[in-house]
């Protein structure tokens, strides 16, 4: 009896459901001007695609302009704090030690091997024309004008610049910089200015070390392994390398050190979130510093050559 009643109820329910009309699902209104197949994917054909690319290019250019302006403002704040308040010795000395003293071994080793490499690569060409005794002039002139400052700056950017960006980036992620601001301390004065002064003041010393070790490495390889007479080696070096060439490399190193410090500290201050942001900040600091070093080297080299020609109108020195 119970099974019969259950079957009757089930039959009546199925009959009611079959007689009830289904309600159609609402659909979005179709625009008369919308082409079939999805107009959002191709709003204007090739013209719309071209407009999108132009917009992306303009956005990229605006982002670069904003980034350059941000770095410029960051540099102005750093320079203003140098003259606004005197730095404490207990803050400057650790920064100078990490930037200058700890970078001496890698800079000296790099300069030594670069001098040897120049001797190896230049000897065959000079021997072919019978001018192997003038090898010292080429090696030493290349070192003091270009390779010494650029290599010292590159080593500083790789060792110190990345470390500064990672350290400041970690402080940004862990909100230590925000804590300094809450306590009323200026983070640029306490964190950026000591590192900036360290790079600016000590990179000339690192450049001199790179020049010295490069000249020494080129001489040792040329005299001991290639058999070039030391008297002609040094006499030709003295004849074609003067004080202006040495000062030219030292002068360029100041700009390299300032660029490394500003770019690295700026990337650290504007670090992204998490460990990935810190790693990206350190990588970008080195890459951007290296590119900026090459750009500065190009423009400073052109300007200094014009200055040299102005004070010495007889023209550049000739090796042949």
C-alpha positions as CSV (number, residue, x, y, z in Angstrom):
1,X,0.0,0.0,0.0
2,X,2.8,2.4,0.9
3,X,4.7,1.6,-2.4
4,X,1.5,2.2,-4.4
5,X,1.0,5.7,-2.8
6,X,4.7,6.6,-3.5
7,X,4.4,5.6,-7.2
8,X,1.2,7.7,-7.6
9,X,2.9,10.8,-6.1
10,X,5.9,10.4,-8.4
11,X,3.7,10.0,-11.5
12,X,1.7,13.2,-10.6
13,X,4.9,15.2,-10.1
14,X,6.4,14.1,-13.4
15,X,3.1,15.1,-15.2
16,X,3.1,18.6,-13.7
17,X,6.8,19.2,-14.6
18,X,6.1,18.1,-18.2
19,X,3.2,20.5,-18.5
20,X,5.1,23.6,-17.1
21,X,6.8,25.7,-19.9
22,X,10.5,26.3,-19.6
23,X,11.5,30.0,-19.0
24,X,14.1,31.1,-21.6
25,X,17.4,32.4,-20.2
26,X,17.9,36.2,-20.6
27,X,20.3,37.1,-23.3
28,X,22.3,40.3,-23.7
29,X,21.0,42.8,-26.3
30,X,22.9,42.7,-29.5
31,X,24.2,46.0,-30.8
32,X,23.3,46.7,-34.3
33,X,26.7,48.1,-35.1
34,X,28.6,45.2,-33.6
35,X,30.0,42.8,-36.2
36,X,29.4,39.1,-35.7
37,X,32.1,36.9,-34.3
38,X,33.0,39.2,-31.3
39,X,33.9,42.8,-32.0
40,X,36.0,43.2,-28.9
41,X,38.7,41.1,-30.4
42,X,39.0,43.3,-33.5
43,X,37.3,46.7,-32.9
44,X,38.8,48.4,-35.9
45,X,40.8,45.9,-37.8
46,X,44.3,46.9,-38.8
47,X,43.6,50.5,-37.8
48,X,42.6,49.5,-34.2
49,X,45.7,47.3,-33.9
50,X,47.9,50.2,-35.1
51,X,46.3,52.6,-32.6
52,X,46.8,50.1,-29.8
53,X,50.5,49.8,-30.6
54,X,50.9,53.5,-30.7
55,X,49.2,53.8,-27.3
56,X,51.5,51.1,-25.9
57,X,54.5,52.9,-27.2
58,X,53.4,56.2,-25.7
59,X,52.7,54.5,-22.4
60,X,56.2,53.0,-22.4
61,X,57.8,56.4,-23.2
62,X,55.8,58.1,-20.4
63,X,56.9,55.4,-17.9
64,X,60.5,56.0,-18.9
65,X,60.2,59.8,-18.5
66,X,58.6,59.3,-15.1
67,X,61.3,57.0,-14.0
68,X,64.0,59.4,-15.1
69,X,62.3,62.2,-13.3
70,X,62.0,60.1,-10.2
71,X,65.7,59.3,-10.3
72,X,66.5,63.0,-10.8
73,X,64.5,64.0,-7.8
74,X,66.1,61.2,-5.7
75,X,69.5,62.5,-6.7
76,X,68.6,66.1,-5.8
77,X,67.4,65.0,-2.4
78,X,70.6,63.0,-1.8
79,X,72.9,65.9,-2.8
80,X,70.9,68.4,-0.7
81,X,71.3,66.2,2.4
82,X,75.1,66.1,1.9
83,X,75.3,69.8,2.6
84,X,72.3,70.0,5.0
85,X,73.9,68.0,7.8
86,X,77.3,66.6,8.6
87,X,77.6,62.9,8.5
88,X,78.7,60.9,11.6
89,X,82.0,59.0,11.5
90,X,80.5,55.8,12.9
91,X,78.1,55.8,9.9
92,X,80.6,56.7,7.2
93,X,83.5,54.4,8.1
94,X,81.6,51.1,7.8
95,X,80.2,52.2,4.4
96,X,83.7,53.2,3.2
97,X,85.2,49.9,4.4
98,X,82.6,47.8,2.6
99,X,82.8,49.9,-0.6
100,X,86.5,50.6,-0.8
101,X,88.6,48.2,1.1
102,X,86.6,45.1,0.4
103,X,86.5,45.9,-3.4
104,X,90.3,46.2,-3.7
105,X,91.1,42.5,-4.2
106,X,88.7,42.0,-7.1
107,X,89.6,45.2,-8.8
108,X,93.3,44.5,-8.5
109,X,92.9,41.0,-9.9
110,X,90.7,42.2,-12.7
111,X,93.2,44.9,-13.7
112,X,96.2,42.5,-13.6
113,X,94.6,40.1,-16.0
114,X,93.3,42.8,-18.3
115,X,96.8,44.1,-18.7
116,X,98.0,40.6,-19.6
117,X,95.2,40.1,-22.1
118,X,96.0,43.3,-23.8
119,X,99.6,42.2,-24.2
120,X,98.5,38.8,-25.6
121,X,96.1,40.3,-28.1
122,X,98.3,43.2,-29.3
123,X,101.6,41.5,-29.6
124,X,101.0,39.7,-32.9
125,X,99.8,42.7,-34.8
126,X,102.7,44.9,-33.6
127,X,105.3,42.3,-34.3
128,X,104.0,41.9,-37.9
129,X,104.9,45.6,-38.6
130,X,108.1,45.5,-36.4
131,X,106.8,47.7,-33.6
132,X,106.6,45.3,-30.7
133,X,108.7,47.6,-28.6
134,X,105.8,50.1,-28.6
135,X,103.4,47.6,-27.1
136,X,103.7,49.4,-23.8
137,X,102.3,52.6,-25.1
138,X,99.1,50.9,-26.4
139,X,98.6,48.9,-23.2
140,X,99.1,51.7,-20.8
141,X,97.2,54.3,-22.8
142,X,94.2,52.0,-23.1
143,X,94.3,51.2,-19.4
144,X,94.5,54.7,-18.0
145,X,92.0,56.3,-20.4
146,X,89.3,53.6,-20.7
147,X,89.7,50.2,-19.4
148,X,90.9,51.1,-15.9
149,X,88.0,53.4,-15.0
150,X,85.3,51.3,-16.8
151,X,86.5,48.0,-15.2
152,X,86.7,49.4,-11.8
153,X,83.2,50.9,-12.1
154,X,81.9,47.6,-13.4
155,X,83.4,45.6,-10.5
156,X,82.0,48.2,-8.1
157,X,78.5,48.0,-9.7
158,X,78.6,44.2,-9.6
159,X,79.9,43.8,-6.0
160,X,78.6,46.9,-4.2
161,X,75.7,48.2,-6.3
162,X,73.8,44.9,-6.2
163,X,74.5,44.5,-2.5
164,X,73.2,48.0,-1.8
165,X,70.1,47.5,-3.8
166,X,69.4,44.1,-2.1
167,X,70.1,45.5,1.4
168,X,67.9,48.6,1.0
169,X,65.2,46.5,-0.8
170,X,65.1,44.1,2.2
171,X,64.7,47.1,4.5
172,X,61.9,48.3,2.3
173,X,60.1,44.9,2.3
174,X,60.5,44.5,6.1
175,X,59.3,48.1,6.6
176,X,62.5,49.2,8.3
177,X,62.6,52.3,6.1
178,X,59.0,53.1,7.1
179,X,60.0,52.7,10.7
180,X,62.7,55.3,10.3
181,X,60.2,57.8,8.8
182,X,57.8,57.2,11.7
183,X,60.6,58.0,14.2
184,X,61.2,61.3,12.4
185,X,64.5,60.3,10.7
186,X,65.1,60.9,7.1
187,X,66.0,57.6,5.4
188,X,67.9,59.2,2.6
189,X,70.2,60.9,5.1
190,X,70.9,57.8,7.1
191,X,70.9,55.2,4.3
192,X,71.7,56.8,1.0
193,X,74.2,59.6,1.7
194,X,76.9,57.4,3.3
195,X,76.8,54.9,0.4
196,X,76.8,57.8,-2.1
197,X,79.8,59.4,-0.5
198,X,81.6,56.1,-0.3
199,X,81.2,55.4,-4.0
200,X,82.0,59.0,-5.0
201,X,85.2,59.3,-2.9
202,X,86.6,55.8,-3.1
203,X,86.1,54.9,-6.8
204,X,89.1,57.1,-7.9
205,X,91.3,55.0,-5.5
206,X,89.9,51.8,-7.1
207,X,90.6,53.2,-10.5
208,X,94.2,54.0,-9.6
209,X,94.6,50.4,-8.3
210,X,93.1,49.0,-11.6
211,X,95.5,51.2,-13.6
212,X,98.5,50.2,-11.6
213,X,97.8,46.5,-11.7
214,X,97.0,46.6,-15.4
215,X,100.2,48.4,-16.2
216,X,102.1,45.9,-14.1
217,X,100.4,42.9,-15.6
218,X,101.1,44.1,-19.2
219,X,104.7,44.8,-18.4
220,X,105.4,41.5,-16.7
221,X,103.8,39.5,-19.6
222,X,105.6,41.6,-22.3
223,X,109.0,41.5,-20.7
224,X,109.1,38.1,-19.1
225,X,107.2,36.0,-21.6
226,X,107.4,38.0,-24.9
227,X,110.9,39.2,-24.5
228,X,110.4,42.9,-25.0
229,X,113.2,45.1,-23.7
230,X,112.1,46.9,-20.6
231,X,113.9,50.2,-21.5
232,X,112.0,50.6,-24.9
233,X,108.8,49.4,-23.2
234,X,108.8,52.2,-20.6
235,X,110.3,54.8,-22.8
236,X,107.5,54.5,-25.4
237,X,105.0,54.4,-22.6
238,X,106.4,57.7,-21.2
239,X,106.4,59.3,-24.7
240,X,102.7,58.5,-25.5
241,X,101.0,58.5,-22.1
242,X,100.9,61.8,-20.2
243,X,99.2,63.3,-17.2
244,X,96.1,64.3,-19.1
245,X,95.4,60.7,-20.0
246,X,95.7,59.6,-16.3
247,X,93.5,62.5,-15.1
248,X,91.0,61.8,-17.8
249,X,90.3,58.3,-16.3
250,X,90.2,59.7,-12.8
251,X,87.7,62.4,-13.8
252,X,85.4,59.9,-15.4
253,X,85.4,57.7,-12.4
254,X,83.7,60.3,-10.2
255,X,80.7,60.2,-12.6
256,X,80.7,56.4,-12.6
257,X,80.7,56.2,-8.8
258,X,77.9,58.7,-8.4
259,X,75.8,56.9,-11.1
260,X,76.3,53.5,-9.4
261,X,75.3,54.8,-6.0
262,X,72.2,56.7,-7.1
263,X,70.8,53.9,-9.4
264,X,71.4,51.1,-6.8
265,X,69.9,53.0,-3.9
266,X,67.0,54.1,-6.0
267,X,66.2,50.5,-7.0
268,X,66.5,49.5,-3.3
269,X,64.2,52.2,-2.1
270,X,61.5,51.3,-4.8
271,X,61.8,47.6,-4.4
272,X,58.9,45.3,-5.1
273,X,57.2,43.0,-2.7
274,X,58.7,39.8,-1.4
275,X,61.9,38.0,-2.1
276,X,61.3,38.2,-5.9
277,X,61.1,42.0,-5.7
278,X,64.5,42.1,-3.8
279,X,66.1,39.9,-6.4
280,X,64.7,41.9,-9.3
281,X,65.9,45.1,-7.7
282,X,69.5,43.8,-7.3
283,X,69.5,42.6,-10.9
284,X,68.1,45.8,-12.3
285,X,70.5,47.9,-10.3
286,X,73.6,46.2,-11.9
287,X,72.2,46.2,-15.4
288,X,71.1,49.8,-15.4
289,X,74.3,50.9,-13.7
290,X,76.4,49.1,-16.3
291,X,74.5,50.6,-19.2
292,X,74.7,54.1,-17.6
293,X,78.5,53.6,-17.2
294,X,78.9,52.9,-20.9
295,X,76.8,55.9,-21.9
296,X,78.7,58.2,-19.5
297,X,82.0,56.9,-20.8
298,X,80.9,57.6,-24.4
299,X,79.8,61.2,-23.8
300,X,82.6,62.1,-21.4
301,X,85.2,60.6,-23.8
302,X,83.9,62.8,-26.6
303,X,83.9,65.9,-24.5
304,X,87.4,65.2,-22.9
305,X,88.9,64.6,-26.4
306,X,87.5,68.0,-27.5
307,X,89.1,69.6,-24.4
308,X,92.4,67.9,-25.2
309,X,92.3,69.2,-28.8
310,X,91.5,72.7,-27.6
311,X,94.5,72.9,-25.3
312,X,96.7,70.9,-27.7
313,X,95.9,72.1,-31.2
314,X,98.8,70.1,-32.7
315,X,96.4,67.1,-32.7
316,X,96.5,63.6,-31.2
317,X,99.7,61.7,-30.8
318,X,100.7,59.1,-33.4
319,X,102.2,55.8,-32.7
320,X,103.6,55.3,-36.2
